[in-house]
Amino acid sequence: MRVLVVHNRYASAQPSGENKVVDQEVALLREAGHRIEVFERRSDDIAARSLPGKAAVPLLVPWNPAVRAELAARLRTARPDVVHIHNVFPLLSPAVLAACADAGVPAVATLHNYTQVCPPGTLHRDGRACTECVGSTPLPAVRHGCYRGSRLATVPLALSLAVNRRRWWTGVERFFCISAAQREVLVRAGMPAERLAVKHNFVPEPGVRRDGPGEHLLYLGRLAETKGVRLLMAAWDEIAAGGGAGVPLVIAGAGPLEREVTAWAAGRDDVRYAGLLDRDECRRAVARSVAVVAPSTWLEAFGLVVVEAMAAGVPAVAAAHGAFTELVEDGVTGLLHRPGEAASLASCLRRITAEGAPGEAMGRAARLRYEQGFSPAVGLERLLEGYRSAIAGRTALARGGDSRAGRGDGDSG
């Protein structure tokens, strides 16, 4: 199969699960013998632009005509069977959909977050879940300055959502939702249910698994409030005040709370801030864990670190909302704590590190869950199934006449 993958890579200064998923899927497809090309932009390149070039970036978020022309020409030359779209913010824009229509190539899109119904894609504001824009206009996001705390910075995202909503919903043959929880939110928001398929992200074999009970608890991810970092610090302080957990907490990653985490961890024997780890270091850190901690306060659309832990035979302690409730079977493959409650998180961490805790049995169950639902073989089949459905759907429309007129043409929404 010939596939063109479209992706705007996130900045390399901070870990991106989305970049990782794209790279892993491209490698998986190539290893299986499929012909994969990549059409991408890199957010890192913005820094090298001139001052006027940087100022123009927000104007390109809703629509980038140069990308439409370049991608359409590439599609006509490469003639892929299907285009697989991932992130288009900020340099690609939904103009990629028009390019697919121009070239007559069917498109699928992985929805890595909630940007179809929420300008910043998080369904989170001021430390709590927020659905004000779901099923309505994105004006509340502008009013609250939901993207980077800025009304001005939120405007391009809100405008893109408003003017391109119909283009997305009619121009994509098949959407990949990365969890059933995400799909449920999007269906309630009015997205076409018949085009929303659940396709969990897969995780490659880590090459190293846990041997024994583990030696630390691990938080691995972006250091941001939505990821529950402050909640974790509060829970750990509660545990420390009660005599500790018996194993240290390792925090690895980078992000806006890095300075706060560094200061909090300084001088403590029970906490180690490891900074940003490379891929092999991450795998070794996971394999040495009693459990991986995922205390996100926002509704995670998936939870890649939880499945990476499963692959290594390590259980997770995660918030009982969003996708975590379908990834983690409470008491079997890990533990679920009440979202946003430090005391509940602390209780779960004490339980999983207690002497005689069933952590090793949970680790074995987690590994089995990985093999059944998140292995490369499962991931490949679900990818190809989605591609075949998109191609068949587009072929049927071409034979019978496309009743979705205007699905991709035009220069804006």
N, C-alpha and C positions, 0 to 999 in steps of 0.2 A: 504494500500500500504506500502511496506517496502522500505525505502529510507536510504542510507548512505550519510551523508553530509561530505564533505572534505573541510577543511579550515585551513589556517595558520593565526592565530590571530595576529593582529597588536599589537604593544607595548601599554600597558595600560596607560602609562604616558601621552598620548595625545588622544583626542577623536577620535574615528573611526566610521564613518557612516557605513562602511562595516561590522565591528563586530556587530553593532547594527542590521543591516538587517539580518545577518545570525541568530542571536539569536531569532529575532522576527519570522522569517520563521520557525525555528525549533519548537518554542512554538506553532505557529499557526497550524502546521501539527499535532503535538501531541494532541492538544486540539480537533482536528477534528477526532481523533481516529487512525491516521496512526502510524506505527511503525518506529521511527526515531532513528538511531544511528549516532554518530559523530566520525569522524577520524580527529584529529587535531594536530597541532604543535603550540607553542606559541613563538613569538619573544622575550617575556620577559625572556625565558629560556636561551637565548644566553649568558646573563650576568653571569650565573652560570657555564659556560663551562670553561675548562682549557684554557690556552693561545693557545696551539696547536689546541684545539677544535674550538676556536673563529677564528683562522686563516684559518681553513678548511671550514668555512661557505660559502665564495664566490665560492669555488670549487663545492659546492653542488647545487648552484642555477640552472645551466643548467640541472643537472641530479643527483638524489640521489638514488643510487641502493638499499640502505637499505629500503627506503620508498616503493620502488616497491615491494620488497619481503614481507614486513610486511603488506602492504595494500592488495596485492593479496591473502595472507593467510587469512586475515580478511574477504575478499569478499567470498572466498570459504566456509568459516564457516557460515557467516551471510546470504549469498544468498539473497541480496536485489534485488528488482525489477529494481532499477535504482540508479546510483550514481550522486549526485549533487555536482559539484566542484565549489568552490568560489576562494579564493586566494591561490596560491601555493608558494609564495615568502616569505622568502628565504629558508625555511627548508624542504618543501615538494617537489617542483620541478615538471616539466611535467612528471616525472616518474609515477605519479598517473594515467596517461592515459594508460601507458603500463600495469599497474596493472589491470585496468579495462578490457583491451583486454585479458590479461592472464586468467582472471576469466570468461570472456564472459559476462560481465555485461554492459549494455548500460550506457553512460555518458551524462549528460547535464552540462552546465557551464554557470554561470552568469558572464557577463563581466561588472565589476563594474567601469572600467576605459578604457584606450586605450592601455594597455600593449601588445595587439596583434599586434600593428602597431607602437608603440613608447616605447622604453626601460623604461623610467620612468613612462609612462602611462598618461602623462599630456597634450601632444600636446602644450607645453608651454615652452618658453625659453627667458631669458633676458627681462621679462616683456611683452612679446607679444606671440601671437599664432605662433606655429611652426609645419610644416608638412613635414619637410625634409626627414624623415624616412618613411613616409607613402607611401606604394607601391614600396619601394626600400629597399636597405640594411640599417642596423642600424648604419653604420659607422659614419654618421654625429653626432649621439648622443655621440659616443666615442670621436670624435674630439672636441666637445663642452663641454664634461664632464657634460652631462645633469643630471645625478643622483648625487645629493648632491654636485654638483660643482666639481666632481672628475672624471677624465678620467679612473683611475684605478678602482674606484667603479662602473663605468658604464659598464666596459667590461663584467662582468658575465651576466648582464641583456641583453646586446646586443648579446652576444654569445647564450644565451638561446633562444632569439627571432629568431635568424638566423637558428639555428640547429633544433629547435622544431616547426617551423612554420607549416610544412606539417603535423606533428603529431597532432597538435591542430585541424587543418582544416579538417582532415579525421577521427580523433579519437573521436570526439564529435558529438553525434547525433543531438543535438539541443542547440544552443547558446541563452541565454536570454540577449537581449540588454535592458538596463534600460531606454532608450528613443529612439524615432525615429531619433533624431539628431545624436545620437551615431551610430545607425545602418547605417545611410547614409554614415558616414565617413568610416565605416568598409567595406561596400559594394564597395565603390570607391577604397579602398585599395586592393580589390581582394578577400576578404573573400566570401565563398559560400553563396549567398543571400538566397537560399532555406533553409538554416539551421539557419538563423538569425531571431529570433522572438522578437518583442517588448513586454516586460513584465515589466511595471513600478513597482518600489518598492511600497509596501503598508505600511501604518502606522496604528498602533493600535489606538483604541479610547483613547484619552488622559485622560479622566476622569475629565477634567476641561476645560471650554471654557471661552472666553472673555465675560465679562459682562460690557457693557458700551464702551466708546471710547478708553480705554487704557491709560496707564500712562507713557510709555517710548517707545523709539525705541530700538530694540534689534538686536545686531549682536551675533550669537551663532554658534561657529564653531572653526576650527583650525586657529590659529593666524599665517598665512603664506601669503606671497605676492600674490601667485596665487589665494587666496581667496578674494583678494581686500581690505585687511586690511589697507594698506597704502593709497589706493584710498579713503577709507571711512574717514580716519583721515583728509586727505586734503579737502574733501567735507565738513566735519563737521567744520573745521577751517573757511571755507568760510561762512558757515551759521552763526557761532558765530560772525564773523566780521560784519555781517549784522543785528545783533540783536538777534540771536538765533532762535530756533524752537519752543520754548514754553514748550518742554518736554525734559528730559535728554536722552542721549544715553548710553545704557548699553552694555558693551562688555563682553562676557563670552566665555571662552575657554582657550586653552594653545597651545604652539607652538613656533617656532623659533623667532617670533617677540614679545614674551611676555615681555621682558625687555623694548623694545621700546614702546610698548603700555602702560605699567605701568608708564614709565616716562612721556609720553604724557598726560595721564589722571591725573597725580598727581596734587593736588591743584585746580582742576577745579570743579565748581558746576554743569556744564552741561554734565559731563561725569563720569561714574562709571565703573571701571574695576572690574568685579565680580569673576574673576578666573575660575577655572574648577568646574562646577556644577554637582551634581548627577542627576539622571533621574527625580526624583520628582521636584527638584528645576528647572530643565530645563522646565518642563511642566508648572509650575507656572509662570516662567518668560515669556514664550511665551504667555500664556493666559492674562497676564497683559500688553501686547504690543499694541501700536498703529499700528505698523507694524514690521515685521521681515525684516532685510536688508541682501541681498545676492549679493554683488557687485563683484563676482569673475571675475578675468581677464583671467582665462583659460576657455576653453569650457567644462563646467560641463557636465558630462554624465547623471546626474540626478539632484539632489538638494533636499536632504532629508529634510533639515530644512524648505524649502518652503512648502512642503506637511504637515509637522508637524504643521506649522502655519495654513494652511487650515483646518486641523482637529480641531483646537481650535477656528475657526472662525476669524482668523486674516489674513489680506492681507499681501502681500510681496512687497518689492521694490527690484528688481533684474536686473541684467545685461541682455540686450536684445541680447543674443547669447546662443549657446549650447542648452541644454534641457530647460532652463528657458522660452524660447519662446513658448514651448508647455505646460508648467506647468502654466504660468501666462498669463491670458488674460488682456492685457494692458487696464487700465481704468475700468475693470470689477471685476477681482479678485485681482488686485494689479496694480503696475506701473512698467514699464520697462525703464531703463535709457540706454543711449548710452555707450557701453562697454569702459572702460578705461578712461572715461571723468568725472573728478571730478565735473565740473560745471553742467553737466547733472544729476549726482547723487544728488547733492545739491538741484537742482530744484525739483526733485521728492520728496525728503525728506521734503522740504518746503510745497509742494503741499499736501502731505498726512497728515501733521500735522496742516495745516491751519485751522482757525476757520470755521466751516461749511463744512469741507472736507467730501467727501463721504466715509470715512473709514469704518463706520459701515455697510453701504450697501455693500461695497466690501468684508467685513468680512463674511457677510451672503452668498454672491455669492461664496466665497472661500470655505465655509463649504459645500455647495451644490456640488461643483466640487469634493471635497474630497469624499463625499458619493457616487458619481457616478463612480469615477475612481480609488480611492486609499484606499478604506476601506478593512478590513480583508476579508470580503466575496469575494470581487473582486480579491484580491491577492491570496486567496486559489484556486479559480477556475482557474486562469491563471497558477499557479504552476502545478496543477494536469493535466491541458491540455497539458502543455509542457512535463510532465513525460509520459503521455499516448502516445504522438507522438513519443518520443524517444524509448519507448518500442516497439511500433508498427513498427517503422523503423528498429530496430535491428532484430525483429522477421522476418520481410520480407526478410532481407538480409540473415539470417540464413537458411531460407527455399530455397532461390534461389541461395545461394552461395555468399560469400562476395567478390564483385568485387574490393573492396578497399584493395587489398593485402598490407600487411606491415603497416596497419593503426596504430598498437600499439606495434608491436613486435620490438625487437632490444634494445640495451642498450643506444643508444644516437640517435641524430637526423638523 
